[in-house]
Amino acid sequence: MPLKWFKRKKKTDKAREEIAQEDLASERVEKAPEASGTEKPDEETPVPRAPEKGFFVRLRDRLSRTRKAFTNRIDNLLLGKKEIDENLLEELEEILIASDIGVQTTMALIQRVRERVERKDLIDPGELKHALQSEILAFLKVPSKPVQMPHNKPHVIMVVGVNGVGKTTTIGKLSDRYTRQGQRVLLIAADTFRAAAVEQLEIWGDRVGAEVIRHKGRADPSAVVYDGIQAATSRGVDVVMIDTAGRLHTKVNLMEQLKKIRRTVARQIAHAPHEILLVLDATTGQNAISQAQLFHEATGVTGVALTKLDGTAKGGIVVGICHNLKLPIQYIGLGEKVDDLQDFDADAFVNALF
Protein backbone atom coordinates (compact mmCIF):
# COMPACT_ATOMS: atom_id res chain seq x y z
CA MET A 1 0.00 0.00 0.00
CA PRO A 2 1.31 3.52 -0.74
CA LEU A 3 2.48 5.65 2.17
CA LYS A 4 -0.22 8.24 1.35
CA TRP A 5 -2.97 5.66 1.98
CA PHE A 6 -1.58 4.76 5.41
CA LYS A 7 -1.36 8.44 6.38
CA ARG A 8 -4.97 9.06 5.38
CA LYS A 9 -6.12 5.92 7.21
CA LYS A 10 -4.28 7.04 10.33
CA LYS A 11 -5.97 10.45 10.18
CA THR A 12 -9.38 8.86 9.64
CA ASP A 13 -8.87 6.49 12.57
CA LYS A 14 -7.87 9.48 14.71
CA ALA A 15 -11.08 11.30 13.68
CA ARG A 16 -13.15 8.23 14.63
CA GLU A 17 -11.42 8.11 18.00
CA GLU A 18 -12.19 11.79 18.61
CA ILE A 19 -15.86 11.18 17.79
CA ALA A 20 -15.95 8.25 20.23
CA GLN A 21 -14.40 10.40 22.97
CA GLU A 22 -16.98 13.14 22.31
CA ASP A 23 -19.77 10.55 22.63
CA LEU A 24 -18.41 9.40 25.99
CA ALA A 25 -18.11 12.98 27.21
CA SER A 26 -21.71 13.69 26.19
CA GLU A 27 -22.92 10.60 28.04
CA ARG A 28 -21.08 11.67 31.21
CA VAL A 29 -22.75 15.07 31.07
CA GLU A 30 -26.17 13.50 30.56
CA LYS A 31 -25.67 11.06 33.45
CA ALA A 32 -23.99 13.51 35.84
CA PRO A 33 -25.65 13.76 39.27
CA GLU A 34 -27.69 16.82 40.04
CA ALA A 35 -26.03 19.68 41.90
CA SER A 36 -26.23 19.65 45.69
CA GLY A 37 -29.14 21.52 47.14
CA THR A 38 -31.57 20.28 44.51
CA GLU A 39 -33.91 17.46 45.36
CA LYS A 40 -34.12 14.48 43.09
CA PRO A 41 -37.77 13.80 42.21
CA ASP A 42 -39.37 10.69 43.62
CA GLU A 43 -39.36 7.92 41.02
CA GLU A 44 -43.08 7.33 41.56
CA THR A 45 -43.96 10.99 41.14
CA PRO A 46 -45.13 11.70 37.57
CA VAL A 47 -42.81 14.12 35.80
CA PRO A 48 -44.73 16.92 34.05
CA ARG A 49 -44.70 16.42 30.30
CA ALA A 50 -42.64 19.02 28.46
CA PRO A 51 -44.40 21.02 25.77
CA GLU A 52 -44.42 19.16 22.47
CA LYS A 53 -41.81 20.40 20.00
CA GLY A 54 -42.30 20.53 16.27
CA PHE A 55 -40.98 17.55 14.29
CA PHE A 56 -38.09 19.46 12.71
CA VAL A 57 -36.94 20.88 16.07
CA ARG A 58 -37.05 17.41 17.64
CA LEU A 59 -35.18 15.91 14.70
CA ARG A 60 -32.54 18.64 14.86
CA ASP A 61 -32.12 18.11 18.61
CA ARG A 62 -31.83 14.32 18.30
CA LEU A 63 -29.23 14.59 15.53
CA SER A 64 -26.97 16.81 17.64
CA ARG A 65 -24.24 14.17 18.06
CA THR A 66 -24.17 13.33 14.36
CA ARG A 67 -24.15 17.01 13.46
CA LYS A 68 -21.25 17.68 15.84
CA ALA A 69 -19.23 14.86 14.31
CA PHE A 70 -20.11 15.80 10.75
CA THR A 71 -21.12 19.33 9.83
CA ASN A 72 -19.21 21.07 12.64
CA ARG A 73 -16.03 19.41 11.41
CA ILE A 74 -16.78 20.49 7.85
CA ASP A 75 -17.24 24.09 9.06
CA ASN A 76 -13.85 23.96 10.78
CA LEU A 77 -12.27 22.49 7.65
CA LEU A 78 -13.61 25.25 5.39
CA LEU A 79 -12.73 28.08 7.77
CA GLY A 80 -10.32 30.46 6.02
CA LYS A 81 -9.96 28.30 2.88
CA LYS A 82 -9.53 30.25 -0.36
CA GLU A 83 -9.85 27.47 -2.92
CA ILE A 84 -11.06 23.92 -3.38
CA ASP A 85 -7.94 21.86 -3.98
CA GLU A 86 -7.08 18.18 -3.70
CA ASN A 87 -5.87 18.50 -0.10
CA LEU A 88 -9.22 20.01 0.91
CA LEU A 89 -11.13 17.19 -0.80
CA GLU A 90 -8.95 14.57 0.91
CA GLU A 91 -9.65 16.06 4.34
CA LEU A 92 -13.37 16.21 3.51
CA GLU A 93 -13.18 12.55 2.53
CA GLU A 94 -11.75 11.66 5.96
CA ILE A 95 -14.57 13.50 7.73
CA LEU A 96 -17.21 11.66 5.70
CA ILE A 97 -15.68 8.24 6.36
CA ALA A 98 -15.27 8.98 10.08
CA SER A 99 -18.98 9.87 10.22
CA ASP A 100 -19.81 6.35 9.00
CA ILE A 101 -21.16 7.40 5.64
CA GLY A 102 -19.00 4.55 4.36
CA VAL A 103 -16.05 4.31 1.99
CA GLN A 104 -18.04 3.51 -1.16
CA THR A 105 -20.60 6.27 -0.58
CA THR A 106 -17.88 8.75 0.41
CA MET A 107 -15.95 8.08 -2.80
CA ALA A 108 -19.11 8.63 -4.84
CA LEU A 109 -19.83 11.93 -3.04
CA ILE A 110 -16.26 13.19 -3.43
CA GLN A 111 -16.27 12.24 -7.12
CA ARG A 112 -19.48 14.22 -7.71
CA VAL A 113 -18.02 17.24 -5.92
CA ARG A 114 -14.74 16.91 -7.86
CA GLU A 115 -16.62 16.85 -11.17
CA ARG A 116 -18.46 20.04 -10.25
CA VAL A 117 -15.14 21.68 -9.39
CA GLU A 118 -13.62 20.59 -12.70
CA ARG A 119 -16.61 21.99 -14.59
CA LYS A 120 -16.15 25.29 -12.69
CA ASP A 121 -19.69 24.90 -11.33
CA LEU A 122 -18.16 24.93 -7.86
CA ILE A 123 -15.32 27.35 -7.14
CA ASP A 124 -15.88 29.00 -3.77
CA PRO A 125 -15.13 26.79 -0.71
CA GLY A 126 -18.00 28.59 0.99
CA GLU A 127 -20.37 26.83 -1.42
CA LEU A 128 -18.88 23.39 -0.85
CA LYS A 129 -21.10 22.61 2.13
CA HIS A 130 -24.25 23.47 0.21
CA ALA A 131 -23.06 21.33 -2.74
CA LEU A 132 -22.43 18.40 -0.41
CA GLN A 133 -25.88 18.87 1.12
CA SER A 134 -27.60 18.64 -2.27
CA GLU A 135 -25.60 15.53 -3.27
CA ILE A 136 -26.45 13.75 -0.01
CA LEU A 137 -30.12 14.60 -0.48
CA ALA A 138 -30.00 13.03 -3.95
CA PHE A 139 -28.60 9.81 -2.45
CA LEU A 140 -31.32 9.70 0.21
CA LYS A 141 -34.23 9.97 -2.20
CA VAL A 142 -34.51 6.26 -2.96
CA PRO A 143 -37.87 5.48 -4.61
CA SER A 144 -40.08 3.47 -2.30
CA LYS A 145 -43.13 1.40 -3.12
CA PRO A 146 -46.24 3.12 -1.73
CA VAL A 147 -47.74 1.17 1.17
CA GLN A 148 -51.34 0.35 0.34
CA MET A 149 -53.68 -1.81 2.36
CA PRO A 150 -54.84 -4.82 0.31
CA HIS A 151 -58.51 -5.10 -0.62
CA ASN A 152 -58.71 -8.42 1.19
CA LYS A 153 -57.63 -8.29 4.82
CA PRO A 154 -55.16 -8.58 6.43
CA HIS A 155 -52.13 -6.46 5.52
CA VAL A 156 -49.12 -8.54 6.60
CA ILE A 157 -45.84 -6.98 7.76
CA MET A 158 -42.89 -9.25 8.49
CA VAL A 159 -40.30 -7.56 10.72
CA VAL A 160 -36.69 -8.80 10.60
CA GLY A 161 -33.36 -7.81 12.16
CA VAL A 162 -30.78 -9.02 14.66
CA ASN A 163 -31.52 -9.10 18.37
CA GLY A 164 -30.98 -5.88 20.27
CA VAL A 165 -31.79 -3.43 17.47
CA GLY A 166 -35.25 -2.58 18.87
CA LYS A 167 -37.29 -4.89 16.63
CA THR A 168 -40.05 -5.72 19.11
CA THR A 169 -40.22 -2.12 20.33
CA THR A 170 -40.58 -0.91 16.72
CA ILE A 171 -43.44 -3.38 16.23
CA GLY A 172 -45.11 -2.00 19.35
CA LYS A 173 -44.78 1.60 18.18
CA LEU A 174 -46.13 0.81 14.71
CA SER A 175 -48.99 -1.16 16.26
CA ASP A 176 -49.89 1.87 18.35
CA ARG A 177 -49.95 3.96 15.18
CA TYR A 178 -52.29 1.53 13.40
CA THR A 179 -54.66 1.13 16.34
CA ARG A 180 -54.93 4.92 16.65
CA GLN A 181 -56.00 4.94 12.99
CA GLY A 182 -58.83 2.57 13.87
CA GLN A 183 -57.14 -0.56 12.50
CA ARG A 184 -57.47 -3.88 14.28
CA VAL A 185 -53.94 -5.25 14.82
CA LEU A 186 -52.74 -8.78 15.53
CA LEU A 187 -49.15 -9.57 16.57
CA ILE A 188 -47.51 -12.95 15.91
CA ALA A 189 -44.78 -13.96 18.36
CA ALA A 190 -42.53 -15.92 15.98
CA ASP A 191 -39.33 -15.05 17.86
CA THR A 192 -39.38 -18.25 19.90
CA PHE A 193 -35.58 -18.40 20.15
CA ARG A 194 -35.09 -15.49 22.57
CA ALA A 195 -36.36 -16.18 26.08
CA ALA A 196 -38.18 -12.91 26.83
CA ALA A 197 -39.25 -11.99 23.29
CA VAL A 198 -42.78 -13.40 23.56
CA GLU A 199 -43.41 -11.75 26.93
CA GLN A 200 -42.10 -8.43 25.63
CA LEU A 201 -44.45 -8.61 22.64
CA GLU A 202 -47.40 -9.41 24.92
CA ILE A 203 -46.62 -6.34 27.05
CA TRP A 204 -46.73 -4.18 23.93
CA GLY A 205 -49.94 -5.89 22.82
CA ASP A 206 -51.62 -5.05 26.13
CA ARG A 207 -50.31 -1.49 25.98
CA VAL A 208 -51.57 -0.66 22.49
CA GLY A 209 -54.66 -2.89 22.41
CA ALA A 210 -53.42 -5.49 19.92
CA GLU A 211 -54.07 -9.23 20.01
CA VAL A 212 -51.06 -11.56 20.32
CA ILE A 213 -50.78 -15.11 18.95
CA ARG A 214 -48.14 -17.22 20.69
CA HIS A 215 -47.18 -20.84 21.39
CA LYS A 216 -45.66 -22.19 24.56
CA GLY A 217 -41.91 -22.83 24.80
CA ARG A 218 -39.57 -22.93 21.82
CA ALA A 219 -42.17 -23.80 19.23
CA ASP A 220 -41.52 -23.88 15.49
CA PRO A 221 -41.79 -20.22 14.37
CA SER A 222 -43.50 -21.20 11.11
CA ALA A 223 -46.18 -23.09 13.07
CA VAL A 224 -46.84 -19.99 15.16
CA VAL A 225 -47.08 -17.89 11.98
CA TYR A 226 -49.47 -20.40 10.38
CA ASP A 227 -51.82 -20.26 13.36
CA GLY A 228 -51.48 -16.47 13.53
CA ILE A 229 -52.48 -15.97 9.89
CA GLN A 230 -55.40 -18.38 10.32
CA ALA A 231 -56.59 -16.38 13.36
CA ALA A 232 -56.15 -13.05 11.58
CA THR A 233 -58.19 -14.20 8.58
CA SER A 234 -61.03 -15.65 10.64
CA ARG A 235 -61.23 -12.62 12.95
CA GLY A 236 -61.20 -9.99 10.22
CA VAL A 237 -57.98 -8.36 11.43
CA ASP A 238 -56.71 -5.37 9.44
CA VAL A 239 -52.95 -5.53 10.10
CA VAL A 240 -50.70 -8.44 11.06
CA MET A 241 -47.17 -7.85 12.32
CA ILE A 242 -44.79 -10.82 12.62
CA ASP A 243 -41.95 -10.63 15.13
CA THR A 244 -39.07 -12.88 14.02
CA ALA A 245 -35.89 -14.22 15.61
CA GLY A 246 -32.65 -12.27 15.23
CA ARG A 247 -30.08 -14.82 16.34
CA LEU A 248 -29.60 -18.53 15.82
CA HIS A 249 -26.56 -20.78 16.03
CA THR A 250 -25.53 -19.85 12.49
CA LYS A 251 -26.61 -17.13 10.07
CA VAL A 252 -27.59 -19.84 7.59
CA ASN A 253 -30.11 -21.29 10.04
CA LEU A 254 -31.57 -17.85 10.73
CA MET A 255 -32.00 -16.94 7.06
CA GLU A 256 -33.50 -20.33 6.20
CA GLN A 257 -35.99 -19.90 9.04
CA LEU A 258 -37.01 -16.46 7.73
CA LYS A 259 -37.46 -17.87 4.22
CA LYS A 260 -39.67 -20.61 5.63
CA ILE A 261 -41.80 -18.06 7.50
CA ARG A 262 -42.22 -16.06 4.31
CA ARG A 263 -43.30 -19.17 2.37
CA THR A 264 -45.77 -20.05 5.13
CA VAL A 265 -47.41 -16.62 4.85
CA ALA A 266 -47.46 -16.69 1.04
CA ARG A 267 -49.23 -20.07 0.96
CA GLN A 268 -52.08 -18.65 3.04
CA ILE A 269 -52.39 -15.14 1.59
CA ALA A 270 -51.50 -14.29 -1.99
CA HIS A 271 -48.75 -11.68 -2.44
CA ALA A 272 -48.05 -11.65 1.31
CA PRO A 273 -46.12 -10.61 3.28
CA HIS A 274 -46.91 -7.20 1.80
CA GLU A 275 -44.01 -5.53 3.61
CA ILE A 276 -40.72 -6.86 4.94
CA LEU A 277 -39.39 -4.26 7.33
CA LEU A 278 -35.74 -4.46 8.39
CA VAL A 279 -34.90 -2.86 11.74
CA LEU A 280 -31.32 -1.58 12.10
CA ASP A 281 -29.50 0.04 15.03
CA ALA A 282 -27.86 3.30 13.92
CA THR A 283 -25.21 3.04 16.64
CA THR A 284 -23.65 -0.02 14.95
CA GLY A 285 -22.37 2.07 12.04
CA GLN A 286 -21.04 0.14 9.06
CA ASN A 287 -22.10 -3.18 10.60
CA ALA A 288 -25.69 -2.13 9.86
CA ILE A 289 -24.93 -2.20 6.13
CA SER A 290 -23.59 -5.77 6.40
CA GLN A 291 -26.76 -6.80 8.23
CA ALA A 292 -28.93 -5.12 5.62
CA GLN A 293 -27.19 -6.96 2.78
CA LEU A 294 -27.70 -10.37 4.43
CA PHE A 295 -31.36 -9.83 5.28
CA HIS A 296 -32.13 -8.26 1.90
CA GLU A 297 -30.61 -11.20 0.02
CA ALA A 298 -32.58 -13.69 2.11
CA THR A 299 -35.98 -12.02 2.38
CA GLY A 300 -36.25 -9.15 -0.12
CA VAL A 301 -36.49 -6.23 2.29
CA THR A 302 -38.96 -3.53 1.21
CA GLY A 303 -37.97 -0.83 3.72
CA VAL A 304 -35.79 0.02 6.71
CA ALA A 305 -36.55 1.31 10.20
CA LEU A 306 -33.42 2.91 11.67
CA THR A 307 -33.50 3.06 15.47
CA LYS A 308 -31.44 4.85 18.16
CA LEU A 309 -30.56 7.69 15.81
CA ASP A 310 -30.73 10.09 18.75
CA GLY A 311 -27.83 8.46 20.62
CA THR A 312 -25.10 8.23 18.02
CA ALA A 313 -22.56 10.26 16.06
CA LYS A 314 -22.90 7.69 13.26
CA GLY A 315 -26.04 9.06 11.62
CA GLY A 316 -24.19 9.11 8.33
CA ILE A 317 -25.11 5.44 8.06
CA VAL A 318 -28.48 6.60 6.70
CA VAL A 319 -26.73 7.87 3.56
CA GLY A 320 -24.70 4.67 3.17
CA ILE A 321 -27.76 2.40 3.38
CA CYS A 322 -29.69 4.36 0.76
CA HIS A 323 -26.74 4.67 -1.63
CA ASN A 324 -25.18 1.20 -1.31
CA LEU A 325 -28.32 -0.94 -1.07
CA LYS A 326 -30.92 1.30 -2.74
CA LEU A 327 -33.26 0.52 0.15
CA PRO A 328 -35.66 3.25 1.30
CA ILE A 329 -35.58 4.36 4.93
CA GLN A 330 -39.24 4.25 6.04
CA TYR A 331 -38.96 5.11 9.73
CA ILE A 332 -36.39 6.60 12.09
CA GLY A 333 -36.34 6.16 15.84
CA LEU A 334 -35.62 9.35 17.77
CA GLY A 335 -36.23 8.11 21.32
CA GLU A 336 -38.05 5.62 23.50
CA LYS A 337 -41.54 7.16 23.56
CA VAL A 338 -44.28 5.64 21.45
CA ASP A 339 -44.43 8.66 19.15
CA ASP A 340 -40.65 8.83 18.74
CA LEU A 341 -40.84 6.53 15.70
CA GLN A 342 -41.30 8.93 12.80
CA ASP A 343 -41.76 8.62 9.05
CA PHE A 344 -38.45 9.33 7.35
CA ASP A 345 -38.36 12.61 5.42
CA ALA A 346 -35.14 13.03 3.40
CA ASP A 347 -35.47 16.82 3.12
CA ALA A 348 -36.11 17.28 6.85
CA PHE A 349 -33.27 14.92 7.72
CA VAL A 350 -30.69 16.73 5.57
CA ASN A 351 -31.84 20.16 6.76
CA ALA A 352 -31.58 19.03 10.39
CA LEU A 353 -28.16 17.50 9.74
CA PHE A 354 -26.74 20.67 8.18
SULLINBEL-V862882 format. One record per backbone hydrogen bond with DSSP energy under -1.0 kcal/mol. CO is the residue of the C=O (numbers start at 1). NH is the residue of the N-H. Records with the same first field share a line. If there is no record, write none. Layout:
CO=NH / NH
This chain:
2=6
3=7
4=8
5=9
6=10
7=11
8=12
9=13
10=14
11=15
12=16
13=17
14=18
15=19
16=20
17=21
18=22
19=23
20=24
21=25
22=26
23=27
24=28
25=29
26=30
27=31
35=38
42=45
54=58
55=59
56=60
57=61
58=62
59=63
61=64
63=67
64=68
65=69
66=70
67=72
70=74
71=75
72=76
73=77
74=78
75=79
78=81
85=89
86=90
87=91
88=92
89=93
90=94
91=95
92=96
93=97
94=98
95=99
96=101
97=100
102=106
103=107
104=108
105=109
106=110
107=111
108=112
109=113
110=114
111=115
112=116
113=117
114=118
115=119
116=121 / 122
117=120
124=127
125=128
127=131
128=132
129=133
130=134
131=135
132=136
133=137
134=138
135=139
136=140
137=141
140=142
155=240
156=274 / 275
157=242
158=277
160=279
162=165
166=170
167=171
168=172
169=173
170=174
171=175
172=176
173=177
174=178
175=179
176=180
178=183
179=182
184=238 / 239
185=211
186=241
187=213
188=190 / 243
190=192
196=200
197=201
198=202
199=203
200=204
201=205
202=206
203=207
204=208
205=209 / 210
211=187
213=189
217=219
220=224
221=225
222=226
223=227
224=228
225=229
226=230
227=231
228=232
229=233
230=234
231=235
232=237
238=155
239=186
240=157
241=188
242=159
243=190
250=254
251=255
252=256
253=257
254=258
255=259
256=260
257=261
258=262
259=263
260=264
261=265
262=266
263=267
265=269
269=272
275=158
276=302 / 303
277=160
278=305
280=307
281=284
282=285
284=287
285=288
286=290
287=291
288=292
289=293
290=294
291=295
292=296
293=297
294=298
295=299
296=300
303=278
304=330 / 331
305=280
306=333
307=282
308=311
314=317
315=318
316=320
317=321
318=322
319=323
320=324
321=325
328=304
330=344
331=306
332=342
333=309
337=340
340=334
342=332
345=349
346=350
347=351
348=352
349=353
350=354
